[in-house]
């Protein structure tokens, strides 16, 4: 139990430490205005190990069905939690601030210590290398971290249609991170997460900084991803209307206990 291969500073990009440089496997140097390689959707110098996915298309009917399981999982401030999120299922978590929702997501991502077990398709987290687990079980934190000056340097692969679905064109890859609004950072962090092709999603208030139009865009993109990739989703939200729109089941954490709430 606990955090395997963790670093004192943890990063939010599914693998490795937050705020640190990405692993060499995912590192890409992108010149301002760099063109995509013809017919690939990749940028020059990009490594190819990232799983390719398409959002909003019938891309791959052979995507495996993934299941995320928490067995007697205890994190700081909670009692033991048993929860299974099935393939393509969205389970929303709500509760007061400080109840343990974020800590729970970070534990499932193997970024914070925990007791009990987390399994993906029946395999416990400790059967995976830490980097492999964090690549498969992707966490989108409430506040994303950016370690390069330009947006595109954080992406190994750019699919123009994906960017368009969240209101961007690929010229945004050349933007300076410093010029981004809070909402732009949140939408681009979602694109960055999905570009890595995780098989399960952990979303910590992924639309909290967005206006209604972009909330709808983000919800549509996430719904398409979980439907087409059969990805189980744990989604923290404080918005009752959003929970009714996106959730298959809803649980509340309060006083350290997890209890199901009727939709």
C-alpha positions as CSV (number, residue, x, y, z in Angstrom):
1,X,0.0,0.0,0.0
2,X,1.0,3.6,-0.4
3,X,2.7,5.6,-3.1
4,X,5.1,3.6,-5.3
5,X,7.8,5.5,-7.0
6,X,6.3,8.8,-5.9
7,X,8.3,12.1,-5.9
8,X,7.9,14.8,-3.3
9,X,6.5,17.0,-6.0
10,X,3.9,15.2,-8.0
11,X,2.7,16.2,-11.4
12,X,-0.8,15.9,-13.0
13,X,0.0,14.4,-16.4
14,X,-0.9,10.8,-15.5
15,X,2.7,9.9,-15.0
16,X,5.6,11.2,-13.0
17,X,6.1,14.2,-10.7
18,X,3.9,17.4,-10.9
19,X,5.8,20.5,-11.8
20,X,8.8,18.5,-12.9
21,X,9.8,17.9,-16.5
22,X,7.9,15.2,-18.3
23,X,9.6,11.8,-18.8
24,X,11.8,11.6,-21.8
25,X,9.3,9.3,-23.4
26,X,6.8,12.1,-23.7
27,X,9.1,15.1,-24.1
28,X,8.7,17.1,-27.3
29,X,10.4,20.3,-28.3
30,X,8.1,22.4,-30.5
31,X,9.1,25.5,-32.3
32,X,6.6,28.3,-32.5
33,X,4.3,27.7,-35.4
34,X,5.6,24.2,-36.1
35,X,3.6,22.3,-38.6
36,X,2.1,18.9,-38.1
37,X,3.9,16.0,-39.8
38,X,1.8,15.2,-43.0
39,X,-0.8,12.5,-42.4
40,X,0.2,11.8,-38.8
41,X,-1.3,14.5,-36.5
42,X,2.1,14.4,-34.8
43,X,4.5,17.3,-34.2
44,X,8.2,17.1,-35.2
45,X,10.3,15.2,-32.6
46,X,7.3,13.5,-31.0
47,X,7.6,10.0,-29.6
48,X,5.0,7.6,-30.8
49,X,4.3,5.5,-27.7
50,X,1.1,7.4,-26.7
51,X,-2.0,5.5,-27.4
52,X,-4.0,7.1,-30.3
53,X,-7.6,7.8,-29.7
54,X,-10.3,9.7,-31.5
55,X,-13.0,11.5,-29.7
56,X,-16.5,11.7,-31.3
57,X,-16.0,9.0,-33.9
58,X,-16.4,5.3,-34.3
59,X,-12.6,4.9,-34.2
60,X,-12.0,1.6,-32.5
61,X,-14.6,-1.1,-31.8
62,X,-11.9,-3.3,-30.3
63,X,-11.1,-1.1,-27.3
64,X,-11.0,-3.4,-24.2
65,X,-13.6,-3.0,-21.5
66,X,-11.9,-1.6,-18.4
67,X,-13.2,-1.8,-14.9
68,X,-11.9,0.3,-11.9
69,X,-12.3,-1.2,-8.4
70,X,-11.7,0.2,-5.0
71,X,-11.5,-2.5,-2.3
72,X,-11.5,-1.4,1.4
73,X,-9.7,1.8,0.3
74,X,-8.8,4.1,3.1
75,X,-7.4,7.6,2.6
76,X,-6.9,10.4,5.1
77,X,-10.2,11.2,6.8
78,X,-12.3,8.4,5.2
79,X,-13.5,5.0,6.3
80,X,-12.9,2.0,4.1
81,X,-14.5,2.4,0.7
82,X,-15.7,-0.3,-1.7
83,X,-16.6,0.9,-5.1
84,X,-16.6,-0.5,-8.7
85,X,-16.8,1.7,-11.7
86,X,-17.7,-0.3,-14.8
87,X,-16.6,0.1,-18.4
88,X,-17.9,3.4,-19.8
89,X,-19.7,4.2,-16.5
90,X,-19.5,7.7,-14.9
91,X,-19.7,7.8,-11.1
92,X,-19.9,11.3,-9.6
93,X,-18.5,12.2,-6.1
94,X,-19.8,15.2,-4.1
95,X,-19.4,16.3,-0.6
96,X,-18.3,19.3,1.5
97,X,-14.8,20.8,1.1
98,X,-12.2,18.8,3.0
99,X,-14.3,15.6,2.9
100,X,-11.6,13.7,1.1
101,X,-12.7,13.7,-2.6
102,X,-9.5,15.1,-4.0
103,X,-7.4,12.9,-1.7
104,X,-9.4,9.9,-2.9
105,X,-8.7,10.6,-6.5
106,X,-5.0,11.2,-5.9
107,X,-4.9,7.8,-4.0
108,X,-6.5,6.0,-6.9
109,X,-4.0,7.7,-9.2
110,X,-1.2,6.3,-6.9
111,X,-0.1,9.8,-6.0
112,X,-1.1,9.8,-2.3
113,X,-0.7,7.1,0.4
114,X,-3.7,4.8,1.0
115,X,-4.6,1.5,2.6
116,X,-6.5,-1.2,0.8
117,X,-6.5,-2.0,-2.9
118,X,-7.1,-0.3,-6.3
119,X,-7.5,-2.6,-9.3
120,X,-7.8,-2.1,-13.0
121,X,-9.4,-5.0,-14.8
122,X,-8.7,-7.2,-11.8
123,X,-5.0,-6.3,-11.6
124,X,-3.9,-4.4,-8.5
125,X,-2.0,-1.1,-8.8
126,X,1.1,-2.6,-7.4
127,X,1.3,-5.1,-10.3
128,X,2.0,-2.1,-12.6
129,X,5.1,0.0,-12.8
130,X,4.1,3.4,-11.3
131,X,4.5,5.2,-14.6
132,X,2.4,2.6,-16.4
133,X,-0.4,2.9,-13.8
134,X,-0.5,6.7,-14.0
135,X,-0.6,6.5,-17.8
136,X,-3.5,4.1,-17.7
137,X,-5.4,5.8,-14.8
138,X,-5.4,9.5,-15.8
139,X,-5.9,12.2,-13.2
140,X,-7.2,15.7,-14.2
141,X,-6.6,17.8,-11.1
142,X,-8.6,20.9,-10.3
143,X,-5.5,23.1,-10.9
144,X,-3.4,21.9,-13.8
145,X,0.4,22.3,-13.8
146,X,2.4,23.5,-16.8
147,X,6.2,23.0,-17.0
148,X,7.0,24.4,-20.5
149,X,6.5,28.0,-21.8
150,X,4.4,27.0,-24.8
151,X,1.2,25.0,-24.9
152,X,2.2,22.6,-27.6
153,X,5.3,21.5,-25.8
154,X,3.0,19.6,-23.4
155,X,1.4,17.5,-26.2
156,X,2.9,14.6,-28.0
157,X,0.1,14.3,-30.5
158,X,-2.4,16.9,-31.7
159,X,-5.7,15.9,-33.3
160,X,-7.2,19.1,-34.8
161,X,-10.8,17.8,-34.5
162,X,-10.3,17.2,-30.8
163,X,-9.1,20.8,-30.2
164,X,-12.0,22.1,-32.3
165,X,-14.5,20.3,-30.1
166,X,-13.2,22.3,-27.1
167,X,-13.2,25.6,-29.0
168,X,-9.5,25.8,-30.1
169,X,-7.7,25.5,-33.4
170,X,-4.2,24.1,-33.6
171,X,-2.6,27.6,-33.6
172,X,-3.2,27.4,-29.8
173,X,-0.3,25.0,-29.6
174,X,2.0,28.0,-30.2
175,X,0.4,30.1,-27.4
176,X,2.4,31.0,-24.4
177,X,1.1,29.3,-21.3
178,X,1.4,32.6,-19.4
179,X,-1.3,34.2,-21.6
180,X,-3.9,31.5,-20.9
181,X,-7.0,32.3,-18.9
182,X,-8.0,29.9,-16.2
183,X,-10.7,28.5,-18.4
184,X,-8.3,28.0,-21.3
185,X,-5.9,26.2,-19.0
186,X,-8.7,23.9,-17.8
187,X,-9.9,23.0,-21.3
188,X,-6.3,22.4,-22.6
189,X,-5.5,20.3,-19.5
190,X,-8.4,18.1,-20.4
191,X,-7.1,17.8,-24.0
192,X,-3.7,16.9,-22.7
193,X,-5.0,14.2,-20.5
194,X,-7.1,12.6,-23.2
195,X,-4.3,12.8,-25.8
196,X,-2.3,10.4,-23.5
197,X,-5.1,7.8,-24.0
198,X,-5.8,6.7,-20.4
199,X,-8.2,3.8,-20.0
200,X,-9.7,5.3,-16.8
201,X,-10.4,8.9,-16.0
202,X,-10.2,10.7,-12.6
203,X,-11.7,14.1,-13.0
204,X,-11.5,16.7,-10.1
205,X,-14.0,19.4,-10.9
206,X,-13.0,19.5,-14.6
207,X,-15.4,22.3,-15.6
208,X,-15.3,24.5,-12.4
209,X,-13.7,27.4,-14.2
210,X,-15.7,27.3,-17.4
211,X,-18.7,29.3,-18.7
212,X,-21.9,27.4,-19.7
213,X,-20.9,27.1,-23.4
214,X,-17.5,25.5,-22.5
215,X,-19.0,23.4,-19.8
216,X,-21.3,21.8,-22.4
217,X,-18.3,21.3,-24.8
218,X,-16.2,19.6,-22.1
219,X,-19.1,17.4,-21.0
220,X,-19.6,16.3,-24.6
221,X,-16.0,15.5,-25.1
222,X,-15.7,13.5,-21.9
223,X,-19.0,11.6,-22.7
224,X,-17.7,10.7,-26.2
225,X,-14.4,9.5,-24.8
226,X,-15.9,7.3,-22.1
227,X,-18.4,5.9,-24.5
228,X,-16.0,5.1,-27.3
229,X,-13.0,4.0,-25.2
230,X,-15.3,2.3,-22.6
231,X,-13.4,4.2,-19.9
232,X,-14.6,4.2,-16.3
233,X,-14.9,7.7,-14.9
234,X,-14.7,9.0,-11.4
235,X,-15.9,12.7,-11.5
236,X,-15.8,15.1,-8.6
237,X,-18.5,17.8,-9.0
238,X,-20.3,20.3,-6.7
239,X,-22.9,21.1,-9.3
240,X,-26.1,19.1,-8.8
241,X,-27.4,19.9,-12.3
242,X,-24.1,18.6,-13.8
243,X,-24.3,15.5,-11.8
244,X,-27.8,14.8,-13.1
245,X,-26.5,15.3,-16.6
246,X,-23.4,13.2,-16.6
247,X,-23.6,10.6,-13.8
248,X,-24.8,7.0,-14.0
249,X,-24.4,6.9,-10.2
250,X,-23.8,9.5,-7.5
251,X,-22.0,9.1,-4.2
252,X,-21.5,11.6,-1.5
253,X,-18.5,11.7,0.9
254,X,-19.3,13.2,4.3
255,X,-18.0,12.5,7.7
256,X,-15.6,10.0,6.2
257,X,-18.3,7.8,4.8
258,X,-19.3,7.2,1.2
259,X,-23.0,6.9,0.6
260,X,-25.0,6.6,-2.6
261,X,-27.4,9.4,-3.5
262,X,-30.4,8.8,-5.8
263,X,-30.2,10.6,-9.1
